[in-house]
Structure formats: structure tokens, C-alpha cells
């Protein structure tokens, strides 16, 4: 990671934002309505980055070919849309990191597999929409992560070369997307990481165990003394 840094791109769920509390509340409420046992927060947390379909599979022990699956998925998405930002927050330390980037006139943006319907609403609710240079969702591209297209779209929106940015994510597909785009990557080891897929195995340039360590890595890249 040797070139001048011009932008920092984040995955959303489990990297920039701690969205798991709202997902857990919605899924467990839904399980109760269907007469099922609720799930431990830890089990839901490590599944969030795999998306709503994975949460339905986890909660109801169904595969997506089951006749009930589509109805349950729609119910989960409708409920989630009503509770998007109740307990969702920037991860601890992330407000300071974003302020640092902004103070140094570095653009920061989002590349997520979360649909724009939910992404845009959360960014508005958390007053991040005007601060974020770009938010690329599956709606904006033909191919989602791990394809490089969303990363390239974000770079085009910001006006930077992939080599002059960093992509940070808490899932293997995030790191693969960054690598496929020719962008340096940092694995967010503090995020919603599955126990059976350790971030050290993803091929990222660095693994951040905390947002504080992530900031240290970025400061090093920016040439700021720690």
C-alpha cells in the first residue's frame, strides 16, 4: 500500500455500522410471532453480513427452495424497514476516524450489498448521507461484490484510481472485491465475522482487530505519526 491515499471505502454492515442489534430484534420478534425459540445475539451477529436470506435460513432452518422461504423473507424485510435505525450506530471509534478523514480532505464512501432502499434511509437517519462521498449498492451495478464492478463504480464517483484508495470489509467477499479491483484492502476483524472463516485467511493486506487499529493502519498510510 504505497501510493498516496485519496479515499477510503467501507462495507456497511459490520464494518462502518453496527446494524446487528436491529437485525437481532427484528428476527427474534418474528421468531416469537411464529412460535419459535429466539436466537442468541452472537449467532445472529455473525450472520448479518451474509444478508437477510441468511438470517431467514438461520432463524427458520429452511433453505431458499422451501415454499415458505419467500414469504418469510418478505416479512423480515418489511419488519426491518420499520426498525432500520433504532439501535444501529457507527462502531465505537468510527466517528473519530471519519472526522480524521474529513479533516484531511479525504473522501470516504460505502460499497455494500445492502439494497439502496435500506442503505439510503439509514444514512439519512444517522446524518451520514451528506458526509458520504458515494454509496454504491447492488441497485447501481450489474454485478455485486465480490465482483470488482461496485468498487470501480465508487472510484469513478469519487474520481480516484483504485490503487489510491483502501477498501475495508468484514467478509471474504469484500476483500475479494477489493483485490479484484486492484485496491488495497483491510479486513475488519471486529465485524460480523463467522467463526469458521477467519479474516486472516481472506488475503487482505491487513487485518484490523478494532476500529482503533484500523485508524492506526490508515494513519500510517496517510503518513501521520501515531
PAVO-640730 format. One record per residue: residue number from 1; x negated, y, z negated of N, C-alpha, C in turn; residue in one letter. Coordinates in Angstrom, 3 decimals. Example, Ala and Ser with C-alpha at 12.3 -4.5 7.8 and 13.67 -1.06 7.14 Angstrom:
BEGIN
{1; {-13.190; -5.690; -7.800}; {-12.300; -4.500; -7.800}; {-13.200; -3.300; -7.800}; 'A'}
{2; {-12.850; -2.250; -7.080}; {-13.670; -1.060; -7.140}; {-12.900; 0.030; -7.870}; 'S'}
//
This chain:
BEGIN
{1; {-0.863; -1.192; 0.000}; {0.000; 0.000; 0.000}; {-0.896; 1.238; 0.000}; 'X'}
{2; {-1.505; 1.541; 1.143}; {-2.498; 2.580; 1.154}; {-2.093; 3.903; 1.761}; 'X'}
{3; {-1.048; 3.957; 2.593}; {-0.709; 5.206; 3.274}; {0.030; 6.153; 2.332}; 'X'}
{4; {0.166; 7.416; 2.764}; {0.840; 8.418; 1.935}; {2.304; 8.058; 1.751}; 'X'}
{5; {2.770; 8.191; 0.540}; {4.160; 7.835; 0.237}; {5.086; 8.998; 0.580}; 'X'}
{6; {6.145; 8.696; 1.356}; {7.105; 9.730; 1.743}; {8.511; 9.444; 1.231}; 'X'}
{7; {8.814; 8.176; 0.905}; {10.170; 7.837; 0.471}; {10.156; 6.561; -0.349}; 'X'}
{8; {11.156; 6.427; -1.202}; {11.357; 5.219; -1.993}; {12.793; 4.748; -1.754}; 'X'}
{9; {12.938; 3.491; -1.364}; {14.255; 2.893; -1.122}; {14.546; 1.839; -2.179}; 'X'}
{10; {15.772; 1.848; -2.660}; {16.191; 0.920; -3.704}; {17.333; 0.034; -3.204}; 'X'}
{11; {17.326; -1.217; -3.623}; {18.549; -2.003; -3.625}; {19.455; -1.379; -4.686}; 'X'}
{12; {20.746; -1.692; -4.647}; {21.669; -1.044; -5.581}; {21.868; -1.874; -6.853}; 'X'}
{13; {22.664; -2.939; -6.754}; {22.992; -3.754; -7.928}; {21.749; -4.474; -8.450}; 'X'}
{14; {21.420; -4.237; -9.705}; {20.312; -4.946; -10.322}; {18.959; -4.318; -10.086}; 'X'}
{15; {18.920; -3.209; -9.348}; {17.651; -2.518; -9.076}; {17.752; -1.058; -9.480}; 'X'}
{16; {18.646; -0.331; -8.842}; {18.893; 1.067; -9.213}; {19.927; 1.145; -10.332}; 'X'}
{17; {21.025; 0.419; -10.158}; {22.151; 0.489; -11.091}; {22.372; -0.823; -11.830}; 'X'}
{18; {22.724; -0.691; -13.092}; {23.135; -1.842; -13.904}; {24.650; -1.962; -13.774}; 'X'}
{19; {25.092; -2.708; -12.779}; {26.528; -2.879; -12.493}; {27.115; -4.126; -13.134}; 'X'}
{20; {26.282; -4.969; -13.715}; {26.753; -6.249; -14.238}; {27.851; -6.124; -15.296}; 'X'}
{21; {27.802; -5.129; -16.199}; {28.875; -5.058; -17.204}; {30.270; -4.933; -16.596}; 'X'}
{22; {30.420; -4.156; -15.536}; {31.739; -4.026; -14.912}; {32.136; -5.298; -14.180}; 'X'}
{23; {31.188; -5.932; -13.497}; {31.489; -7.206; -12.841}; {31.900; -8.264; -13.862}; 'X'}
{24; {31.189; -8.308; -14.990}; {31.489; -9.309; -16.011}; {32.878; -9.085; -16.606}; 'X'}
{25; {33.208; -7.831; -16.883}; {34.520; -7.530; -17.458}; {35.639; -7.918; -16.489}; 'X'}
{26; {35.443; -7.602; -15.211}; {36.466; -7.911; -14.204}; {36.610; -9.417; -14.025}; 'X'}
{27; {35.496; -10.118; -13.893}; {35.567; -11.568; -13.678}; {36.161; -12.269; -14.891}; 'X'}
{28; {35.743; -11.922; -16.099}; {36.268; -12.597; -17.285}; {37.739; -12.282; -17.510}; 'X'}
{29; {38.162; -11.069; -17.205}; {39.584; -10.733; -17.287}; {40.391; -11.573; -16.303}; 'X'}
{30; {39.858; -11.752; -15.133}; {40.513; -12.556; -14.108}; {40.579; -14.028; -14.525}; 'X'}
{31; {39.497; -14.524; -15.089}; {39.491; -15.919; -15.559}; {40.556; -16.127; -16.638}; 'X'}
{32; {40.685; -15.167; -17.537}; {41.710; -15.275; -18.587}; {43.111; -15.311; -17.987}; 'X'}
{33; {43.362; -14.474; -16.990}; {44.680; -14.461; -16.345}; {44.996; -15.796; -15.685}; 'X'}
{34; {43.972; -16.483; -15.244}; {44.172; -17.771; -14.578}; {44.040; -18.945; -15.544}; 'X'}
{35; {43.997; -18.637; -16.838}; {43.961; -19.697; -17.840}; {42.636; -20.433; -17.925}; 'X'}
{36; {41.572; -19.766; -17.543}; {40.254; -20.392; -17.577}; {39.395; -19.767; -18.672}; 'X'}
{37; {38.380; -20.510; -19.085}; {37.447; -20.001; -20.093}; {36.603; -18.884; -19.506}; 'X'}
{38; {36.311; -17.899; -20.325}; {35.424; -16.824; -19.881}; {33.982; -17.343; -19.833}; 'X'}
{39; {33.130; -16.593; -19.156}; {31.738; -16.989; -18.970}; {30.805; -16.076; -19.771}; 'X'}
{40; {29.660; -16.590; -20.191}; {28.680; -15.745; -20.884}; {28.175; -14.639; -19.958}; 'X'}
{41; {27.914; -13.490; -20.536}; {27.436; -12.361; -19.747}; {26.169; -12.713; -18.976}; 'X'}
{42; {25.271; -13.454; -19.604}; {23.993; -13.777; -18.960}; {24.199; -14.559; -17.664}; 'X'}
{43; {25.164; -15.459; -17.654}; {25.422; -16.252; -16.442}; {25.952; -15.374; -15.321}; 'X'}
{44; {26.819; -14.436; -15.671}; {27.369; -13.526; -14.664}; {26.275; -12.574; -14.178}; 'X'}
{45; {25.489; -12.050; -15.100}; {24.449; -11.072; -14.749}; {23.510; -11.591; -13.677}; 'X'}
{46; {23.051; -12.827; -13.828}; {22.066; -13.324; -12.871}; {22.679; -13.721; -11.534}; 'X'}
{47; {24.023; -13.635; -11.444}; {24.715; -13.977; -10.202}; {25.134; -12.734; -9.417}; 'X'}
{48; {25.163; -11.577; -10.063}; {25.722; -10.367; -9.452}; {25.061; -10.011; -8.125}; 'X'}
{49; {23.735; -10.146; -8.029}; {23.054; -9.755; -6.800}; {23.396; -10.650; -5.618}; 'X'}
{50; {24.029; -11.776; -5.884}; {24.468; -12.656; -4.792}; {25.847; -12.270; -4.261}; 'X'}
{51; {26.496; -11.280; -4.885}; {27.735; -10.751; -4.343}; {28.993; -11.359; -4.920}; 'X'}
{52; {30.146; -10.812; -4.477}; {31.444; -11.201; -5.013}; {31.780; -12.662; -4.728}; 'X'}
{53; {31.390; -13.155; -3.573}; {31.684; -14.553; -3.242}; {31.011; -15.488; -4.244}; 'X'}
{54; {29.777; -15.160; -4.604}; {29.058; -15.991; -5.575}; {29.724; -15.940; -6.950}; 'X'}
{55; {30.299; -14.784; -7.301}; {30.987; -14.674; -8.588}; {32.256; -15.527; -8.615}; 'X'}
{56; {32.976; -15.564; -7.509}; {34.162; -16.429; -7.436}; {33.748; -17.894; -7.552}; 'X'}
{57; {32.686; -18.265; -6.861}; {32.193; -19.638; -6.951}; {31.808; -19.978; -8.383}; 'X'}
{58; {31.115; -19.039; -9.033}; {30.683; -19.259; -10.414}; {31.875; -19.400; -11.351}; 'X'}
{59; {32.826; -18.502; -11.235}; {33.928; -18.474; -12.183}; {34.946; -19.583; -11.999}; 'X'}
{60; {35.176; -19.960; -10.748}; {36.258; -20.904; -10.467}; {35.771; -22.251; -9.943}; 'X'}
{61; {34.475; -22.397; -9.850}; {33.881; -23.667; -9.429}; {34.471; -24.143; -8.100}; 'X'}
{62; {34.553; -23.211; -7.151}; {35.086; -23.505; -5.823}; {34.050; -23.142; -4.777}; 'X'}
{63; {34.095; -23.810; -3.629}; {33.289; -23.333; -2.511}; {34.183; -22.512; -1.594}; 'X'}
{64; {33.564; -21.781; -0.668}; {34.346; -20.834; 0.115}; {35.229; -21.484; 1.170}; 'X'}
{65; {35.186; -22.799; 1.264}; {36.099; -23.501; 2.156}; {37.388; -23.919; 1.469}; 'X'}
{66; {37.472; -23.716; 0.154}; {38.679; -24.092; -0.589}; {39.833; -23.167; -0.215}; 'X'}
{67; {41.059; -23.710; -0.083}; {42.205; -22.878; 0.304}; {42.465; -21.700; -0.638}; 'X'}
{68; {42.111; -21.834; -1.909}; {42.344; -20.767; -2.881}; {41.280; -19.676; -2.846}; 'X'}
{69; {40.150; -19.950; -2.200}; {38.985; -19.080; -2.338}; {39.260; -17.654; -1.848}; 'X'}
{70; {39.834; -17.532; -0.673}; {40.050; -16.208; -0.089}; {40.965; -15.352; -0.964}; 'X'}
{71; {42.001; -15.976; -1.532}; {42.932; -15.238; -2.390}; {42.234; -14.761; -3.664}; 'X'}
{72; {41.435; -15.635; -4.255}; {40.708; -15.265; -5.469}; {39.668; -14.182; -5.184}; 'X'}
{73; {39.003; -14.283; -4.055}; {38.025; -13.265; -3.683}; {38.693; -11.911; -3.523}; 'X'}
{74; {39.835; -11.890; -2.863}; {40.550; -10.635; -2.674}; {40.990; -10.049; -4.013}; 'X'}
{75; {41.440; -10.901; -4.916}; {41.848; -10.442; -6.246}; {40.661; -9.837; -6.990}; 'X'}
{76; {39.516; -10.505; -6.925}; {38.323; -9.988; -7.599}; {37.929; -8.624; -7.042}; 'X'}
{77; {37.926; -8.495; -5.720}; {37.525; -7.236; -5.102}; {38.494; -6.107; -5.441}; 'X'}
{78; {39.787; -6.416; -5.470}; {40.779; -5.395; -5.811}; {40.613; -4.940; -7.252}; 'X'}
{79; {40.372; -5.896; -8.139}; {40.167; -5.539; -9.546}; {38.874; -4.759; -9.737}; 'X'}
{80; {37.845; -5.169; -9.030}; {36.569; -4.464; -9.157}; {36.691; -3.029; -8.674}; 'X'}
{81; {37.427; -2.824; -7.615}; {37.589; -1.465; -7.075}; {38.237; -0.533; -8.092}; 'X'}
{82; {39.036; -1.082; -8.986}; {39.697; -0.273; -10.005}; {38.813; -0.010; -11.220}; 'X'}
{83; {37.699; -0.719; -11.313}; {36.831; -0.599; -12.505}; {35.367; -0.449; -12.100}; 'X'}
{84; {35.117; 0.282; -11.043}; {33.782; 0.358; -10.464}; {32.728; 0.965; -11.391}; 'X'}
{85; {33.118; 1.973; -12.123}; {32.114; 2.789; -12.813}; {32.399; 2.966; -14.300}; 'X'}
{86; {33.090; 2.028; -14.886}; {33.420; 2.189; -16.303}; {32.186; 2.043; -17.185}; 'X'}
{87; {31.385; 1.017; -16.912}; {30.169; 0.800; -17.701}; {28.919; 0.742; -16.831}; 'X'}
{88; {29.042; 0.976; -15.545}; {27.893; 0.982; -14.639}; {27.057; 2.234; -14.870}; 'X'}
{89; {25.752; 2.047; -14.959}; {24.834; 3.147; -15.227}; {23.523; 2.908; -14.495}; 'X'}
{90; {22.752; 3.971; -14.322}; {21.357; 3.805; -13.936}; {20.646; 2.993; -15.012}; 'X'}
{91; {19.738; 2.132; -14.603}; {18.941; 1.402; -15.583}; {18.153; 2.382; -16.448}; 'X'}
{92; {17.902; 1.983; -17.681}; {17.094; 2.807; -18.573}; {15.766; 3.139; -17.903}; 'X'}
{93; {15.402; 4.408; -17.925}; {14.172; 4.857; -17.303}; {14.353; 5.321; -15.867}; 'X'}
{94; {15.449; 4.915; -15.231}; {15.663; 5.282; -13.832}; {15.959; 6.780; -13.652}; 'X'}
{95; {16.708; 7.431; -14.558}; {16.898; 8.883; -14.394}; {15.575; 9.641; -14.336}; 'X'}
{96; {14.627; 9.247; -15.177}; {13.327; 9.913; -15.191}; {12.556; 9.634; -13.897}; 'X'}
{97; {12.659; 8.410; -13.385}; {11.968; 8.067; -12.150}; {12.535; 8.861; -10.969}; 'X'}
{98; {13.853; 8.954; -10.882}; {14.462; 9.723; -9.795}; {14.083; 11.201; -9.897}; 'X'}
{99; {14.048; 11.719; -11.113}; {13.650; 13.122; -11.303}; {12.209; 13.345; -10.868}; 'X'}
{100; {11.352; 12.369; -11.141}; {9.958; 12.452; -10.712}; {9.871; 12.512; -9.191}; 'X'}
{101; {10.594; 11.618; -8.515}; {10.575; 11.606; -7.053}; {11.062; 12.941; -6.495}; 'X'}
{102; {12.143; 13.444; -7.062}; {12.706; 14.704; -6.576}; {11.756; 15.878; -6.835}; 'X'}
{103; {11.100; 15.862; -7.987}; {10.153; 16.936; -8.303}; {8.971; 16.942; -7.336}; 'X'}
{104; {8.624; 15.763; -6.839}; {7.514; 15.633; -5.898}; {7.976; 15.735; -4.444}; 'X'}
{105; {9.252; 16.083; -4.239}; {9.825; 16.258; -2.905}; {9.794; 14.971; -2.082}; 'X'}
{106; {9.930; 13.829; -2.760}; {10.004; 12.549; -2.073}; {11.469; 12.134; -1.947}; 'X'}
{107; {11.873; 11.742; -0.759}; {13.238; 11.265; -0.557}; {13.408; 9.900; -1.216}; 'X'}
{108; {14.592; 9.676; -1.767}; {14.915; 8.324; -2.226}; {16.278; 7.941; -1.653}; 'X'}
{109; {16.407; 6.666; -1.349}; {17.638; 6.186; -0.738}; {17.974; 4.779; -1.178}; 'X'}
{110; {19.054; 4.271; -0.620}; {19.586; 2.969; -1.013}; {19.785; 2.110; 0.229}; 'X'}
{111; {19.391; 0.858; 0.135}; {19.704; -0.142; 1.161}; {20.311; -1.330; 0.432}; 'X'}
{112; {21.598; -1.559; 0.654}; {22.343; -2.549; -0.120}; {23.220; -3.402; 0.772}; 'X'}
{113; {23.529; -4.602; 0.288}; {24.517; -5.450; 0.953}; {25.917; -5.228; 0.381}; 'X'}
{114; {26.052; -4.238; -0.496}; {27.358; -3.905; -1.072}; {28.102; -3.011; -0.069}; 'X'}
{115; {29.343; -3.331; 0.267}; {30.079; -2.524; 1.245}; {30.191; -1.055; 0.832}; 'X'}
{116; {30.301; -0.196; 1.832}; {30.353; 1.250; 1.592}; {31.561; 1.650; 0.750}; 'X'}
{117; {32.654; 0.918; 0.857}; {33.857; 1.221; 0.068}; {33.524; 1.346; -1.416}; 'X'}
{118; {32.684; 0.439; -1.911}; {32.327; 0.423; -3.332}; {31.082; 1.282; -3.588}; 'X'}
{119; {30.105; 1.184; -2.702}; {28.854; 1.928; -2.887}; {29.109; 3.430; -2.947}; 'X'}
{120; {29.845; 3.949; -1.980}; {30.073; 5.390; -1.920}; {30.845; 5.892; -3.139}; 'X'}
{121; {31.829; 5.115; -3.591}; {32.617; 5.525; -4.752}; {31.761; 5.562; -6.017}; 'X'}
{122; {30.910; 4.560; -6.198}; {30.047; 4.536; -7.379}; {29.072; 5.704; -7.362}; 'X'}
{123; {28.486; 5.976; -6.203}; {27.538; 7.092; -6.118}; {28.222; 8.416; -6.420}; 'X'}
{124; {29.454; 8.571; -5.966}; {30.210; 9.791; -6.308}; {30.482; 9.854; -7.807}; 'X'}
{125; {30.941; 8.730; -8.366}; {31.286; 8.701; -9.783}; {30.091; 9.041; -10.673}; 'X'}
{126; {28.916; 8.579; -10.268}; {27.713; 8.785; -11.081}; {26.946; 10.040; -10.673}; 'X'}
{127; {27.552; 10.822; -9.774}; {26.964; 12.084; -9.321}; {25.581; 11.874; -8.698}; 'X'}
{128; {25.482; 10.801; -7.920}; {24.239; 10.494; -7.225}; {24.349; 10.714; -5.720}; 'X'}
{129; {25.555; 10.904; -5.216}; {25.761; 10.965; -3.770}; {24.981; 12.102; -3.125}; 'X'}
{130; {24.952; 13.259; -3.772}; {24.266; 14.406; -3.192}; {22.750; 14.314; -3.358}; 'X'}
{131; {22.309; 13.511; -4.290}; {20.872; 13.377; -4.530}; {20.235; 12.320; -3.625}; 'X'}
{132; {21.027; 11.359; -3.223}; {20.547; 10.227; -2.436}; {20.389; 10.632; -0.971}; 'X'}
{133; {19.197; 10.433; -0.397}; {18.938; 10.857; 0.982}; {19.708; 10.019; 1.990}; 'X'}
{134; {19.932; 8.750; 1.691}; {20.702; 7.872; 2.567}; {21.151; 6.663; 1.772}; 'X'}
{135; {22.297; 6.100; 2.138}; {22.781; 4.859; 1.531}; {23.260; 3.969; 2.667}; 'X'}
{136; {22.456; 2.979; 3.008}; {22.762; 2.071; 4.110}; {23.438; 0.830; 3.556}; 'X'}
{137; {24.659; 0.589; 4.053}; {25.479; -0.551; 3.637}; {25.687; -1.482; 4.834}; 'X'}
{138; {26.238; -2.666; 4.630}; {26.471; -3.568; 5.762}; {27.359; -2.961; 6.842}; 'X'}
{139; {28.243; -2.029; 6.444}; {29.136; -1.358; 7.391}; {28.378; -0.565; 8.452}; 'X'}
{140; {27.141; -0.193; 8.146}; {26.391; 0.717; 9.005}; {25.463; 0.006; 9.985}; 'X'}
{141; {25.361; -1.306; 9.878}; {24.409; -2.059; 10.703}; {25.074; -3.324; 11.235}; 'X'}
{142; {24.445; -3.922; 12.227}; {24.955; -5.180; 12.777}; {24.484; -6.381; 11.971}; 'X'}
{143; {23.300; -6.255; 11.355}; {22.712; -7.371; 10.616}; {22.259; -6.880; 9.248}; 'X'}
{144; {22.686; -7.562; 8.226}; {22.363; -7.152; 6.861}; {21.064; -7.795; 6.398}; 'X'}
{145; {20.596; -7.358; 5.228}; {19.409; -7.989; 4.644}; {19.632; -9.504; 4.530}; 'X'}
{146; {18.618; -10.295; 4.807}; {17.181; -9.992; 4.873}; {16.673; -9.486; 6.225}; 'X'}
{147; {17.556; -9.224; 7.174}; {17.100; -8.633; 8.432}; {16.526; -7.251; 8.168}; 'X'}
{148; {15.604; -6.832; 9.020}; {14.950; -5.534; 8.850}; {15.833; -4.362; 9.264}; 'X'}
{149; {16.934; -4.611; 9.972}; {17.722; -3.508; 10.524}; {18.153; -2.475; 9.483}; 'X'}
{150; {18.667; -2.872; 8.315}; {19.072; -1.849; 7.336}; {17.901; -0.985; 6.849}; 'X'}
{151; {16.725; -1.588; 6.696}; {15.546; -0.824; 6.282}; {15.178; 0.192; 7.364}; 'X'}
{152; {15.194; -0.264; 8.610}; {14.872; 0.646; 9.712}; {15.901; 1.777; 9.806}; 'X'}
{153; {17.164; 1.454; 9.554}; {18.203; 2.490; 9.592}; {17.968; 3.544; 8.520}; 'X'}
{154; {17.576; 3.103; 7.333}; {17.292; 4.055; 6.246}; {16.097; 4.940; 6.595}; 'X'}
{155; {15.061; 4.337; 7.162}; {13.881; 5.120; 7.549}; {14.235; 6.137; 8.631}; 'X'}
{156; {15.076; 5.726; 9.574}; {15.491; 6.654; 10.628}; {16.271; 7.822; 10.045}; 'X'}
{157; {17.132; 7.536; 9.066}; {17.925; 8.595; 8.442}; {17.050; 9.577; 7.677}; 'X'}
{158; {16.019; 9.065; 7.045}; {15.123; 9.913; 6.253}; {14.088; 10.600; 7.138}; 'X'}
{159; {13.710; 9.897; 8.215}; {12.685; 10.428; 9.099}; {11.293; 10.051; 8.671}; 'X'}
{160; {11.114; 8.795; 8.271}; {9.795; 8.330; 7.867}; {9.496; 6.976; 8.485}; 'X'}
{161; {8.241; 6.634; 8.542}; {7.818; 5.333; 9.020}; {7.940; 4.324; 7.877}; 'X'}
{162; {8.301; 3.060; 8.177}; {8.393; 2.067; 7.096}; {7.111; 1.940; 6.273}; 'X'}
{163; {5.974; 2.109; 6.902}; {4.715; 1.977; 6.173}; {4.511; 3.087; 5.146}; 'X'}
{164; {5.276; 4.172; 5.280}; {5.136; 5.313; 4.377}; {6.202; 5.328; 3.284}; 'X'}
{165; {6.876; 4.217; 3.109}; {7.912; 4.105; 2.066}; {7.686; 2.821; 1.278}; 'X'}
{166; {8.485; 2.646; 0.242}; {8.481; 1.421; -0.563}; {9.921; 0.955; -0.685}; 'X'}
{167; {10.128; -0.371; -0.598}; {11.460; -0.915; -0.878}; {11.397; -1.749; -2.145}; 'X'}
{168; {12.364; -1.509; -3.026}; {12.410; -2.167; -4.332}; {13.711; -2.951; -4.428}; 'X'}
{169; {13.627; -4.219; -4.799}; {14.838; -5.022; -4.913}; {14.678; -6.174; -5.876}; 'X'}
{170; {15.810; -6.692; -6.344}; {15.795; -7.749; -7.364}; {16.204; -9.104; -6.802}; 'X'}
{171; {16.135; -9.269; -5.474}; {16.490; -10.541; -4.859}; {15.491; -10.850; -3.759}; 'X'}
{172; {15.283; -12.120; -3.520}; {14.355; -12.549; -2.476}; {14.685; -11.895; -1.134}; 'X'}
{173; {15.982; -11.770; -0.823}; {16.355; -11.206; 0.479}; {15.890; -9.750; 0.612}; 'X'}
{174; {15.827; -9.034; -0.513}; {15.355; -7.648; -0.477}; {13.896; -7.580; -0.042}; 'X'}
{175; {13.103; -8.428; -0.650}; {11.672; -8.440; -0.341}; {11.454; -8.908; 1.089}; 'X'}
{176; {12.213; -9.905; 1.518}; {12.098; -10.374; 2.900}; {12.465; -9.263; 3.881}; 'X'}
{177; {13.504; -8.491; 3.557}; {13.906; -7.384; 4.428}; {12.796; -6.351; 4.540}; 'X'}
{178; {12.194; -6.003; 3.414}; {11.102; -5.047; 3.438}; {9.917; -5.557; 4.235}; 'X'}
{179; {9.557; -6.811; 4.010}; {8.438; -7.402; 4.746}; {8.747; -7.437; 6.244}; 'X'}
{180; {9.972; -7.835; 6.580}; {10.365; -7.900; 7.988}; {10.314; -6.536; 8.663}; 'X'}
{181; {10.490; -5.467; 7.867}; {10.451; -4.108; 8.401}; {9.051; -3.510; 8.380}; 'X'}
{182; {8.086; -4.234; 7.826}; {6.734; -3.696; 7.722}; {6.588; -2.673; 6.616}; 'X'}
{183; {7.374; -2.812; 5.559}; {7.373; -1.862; 4.449}; {6.794; -2.503; 3.197}; 'X'}
{184; {5.950; -1.802; 2.449}; {5.514; -2.300; 1.150}; {6.716; -2.550; 0.234}; 'X'}
{185; {6.596; -3.550; -0.621}; {7.725; -3.947; -1.456}; {7.318; -4.120; -2.915}; 'X'}
{186; {8.300; -3.873; -3.788}; {8.147; -4.157; -5.214}; {9.370; -4.950; -5.655}; 'X'}
{187; {9.146; -6.083; -6.283}; {10.241; -6.885; -6.825}; {10.649; -6.339; -8.187}; 'X'}
{188; {11.946; -6.124; -8.363}; {12.478; -5.625; -9.633}; {12.730; -6.818; -10.560}; 'X'}
{189; {11.692; -7.206; -11.263}; {11.809; -8.362; -12.148}; {12.732; -8.135; -13.323}; 'X'}
{190; {13.090; -6.866; -13.593}; {14.016; -6.529; -14.677}; {15.470; -6.704; -14.256}; 'X'}
{191; {15.712; -6.994; -12.988}; {17.075; -7.022; -12.455}; {17.787; -8.349; -12.623}; 'X'}
{192; {18.723; -8.597; -11.717}; {19.597; -9.773; -11.832}; {18.948; -10.985; -11.176}; 'X'}
{193; {17.873; -11.420; -11.772}; {17.034; -12.458; -11.176}; {17.495; -13.837; -11.643}; 'X'}
{194; {17.680; -14.741; -10.689}; {18.049; -16.109; -11.010}; {16.863; -16.822; -11.633}; 'X'}
{195; {17.129; -17.613; -12.667}; {16.055; -18.300; -13.380}; {15.312; -19.281; -12.488}; 'X'}
{196; {15.977; -19.785; -11.449}; {15.329; -20.780; -10.591}; {14.661; -20.171; -9.356}; 'X'}
{197; {14.564; -18.846; -9.299}; {13.899; -18.190; -8.176}; {13.079; -17.002; -8.686}; 'X'}
{198; {11.943; -17.279; -9.316}; {11.161; -16.213; -9.952}; {10.641; -15.207; -8.934}; 'X'}
{199; {10.657; -13.914; -9.273}; {10.245; -12.874; -8.331}; {8.786; -12.976; -7.907}; 'X'}
{200; {7.971; -13.624; -8.721}; {6.556; -13.781; -8.360}; {6.385; -14.636; -7.101}; 'X'}
{201; {7.439; -15.373; -6.739}; {7.359; -16.259; -5.568}; {7.902; -15.623; -4.290}; 'X'}
{202; {8.337; -14.368; -4.365}; {9.012; -13.760; -3.212}; {8.077; -13.147; -2.191}; 'X'}
{203; {6.836; -12.951; -2.543}; {5.886; -12.358; -1.609}; {5.798; -10.843; -1.666}; 'X'}
{204; {6.357; -10.243; -2.716}; {6.292; -8.780; -2.877}; {4.862; -8.337; -3.167}; 'X'}
{205; {4.573; -7.094; -2.856}; {3.253; -6.553; -3.165}; {3.026; -6.450; -4.667}; 'X'}
{206; {4.090; -6.141; -5.401}; {4.009; -6.035; -6.858}; {5.325; -6.492; -7.467}; 'X'}
{207; {5.276; -6.885; -8.733}; {6.477; -7.255; -9.488}; {6.552; -6.363; -10.716}; 'X'}
{208; {7.660; -5.633; -10.859}; {7.849; -4.732; -11.997}; {8.734; -5.406; -13.036}; 'X'}
{209; {8.201; -5.605; -14.220}; {8.969; -6.251; -15.284}; {9.933; -5.291; -15.960}; 'X'}
{210; {9.760; -3.989; -15.714}; {10.612; -2.965; -16.310}; {10.619; -1.752; -15.394}; 'X'}
{211; {11.573; -0.845; -15.629}; {11.584; 0.396; -14.850}; {10.348; 1.223; -15.190}; 'X'}
{212; {9.898; 1.149; -16.422}; {8.683; 1.851; -16.800}; {7.491; 1.382; -15.988}; 'X'}
{213; {7.371; 0.073; -15.809}; {6.270; -0.451; -14.997}; {6.462; -0.077; -13.529}; 'X'}
{214; {7.700; -0.074; -13.065}; {7.989; 0.368; -11.702}; {7.516; 1.807; -11.499}; 'X'}
{215; {7.814; 2.671; -12.459}; {7.359; 4.060; -12.363}; {5.838; 4.134; -12.320}; 'X'}
{216; {5.180; 3.300; -13.105}; {3.713; 3.295; -13.096}; {3.172; 2.920; -11.723}; 'X'}
{217; {3.781; 1.900; -11.101}; {3.354; 1.495; -9.759}; {3.537; 2.634; -8.759}; 'X'}
{218; {4.671; 3.319; -8.861}; {4.954; 4.412; -7.926}; {4.025; 5.591; -8.186}; 'X'}
{219; {3.760; 5.887; -9.440}; {2.811; 6.960; -9.758}; {1.428; 6.650; -9.181}; 'X'}
{220; {1.007; 5.407; -9.284}; {-0.287; 5.009; -8.713}; {-0.289; 5.245; -7.210}; 'X'}
{221; {0.794; 4.876; -6.567}; {0.875; 5.063; -5.109}; {0.888; 6.546; -4.744}; 'X'}
{222; {1.471; 7.354; -5.618}; {1.529; 8.803; -5.371}; {0.229; 9.500; -5.749}; 'X'}
{223; {-0.659; 8.783; -6.425}; {-1.923; 9.379; -6.835}; {-1.789; 10.244; -8.079}; 'X'}
{224; {-0.747; 9.961; -8.901}; {-0.556; 10.722; -10.132}; {-1.223; 9.967; -11.282}; 'X'}
{225; {-2.000; 10.639; -12.088}; {-2.638; 10.000; -13.216}; {-1.600; 9.565; -14.229}; 'X'}
{226; {-1.800; 8.394; -14.788}; {-0.845; 7.839; -15.757}; {-1.092; 8.418; -17.132}; 'X'}
//
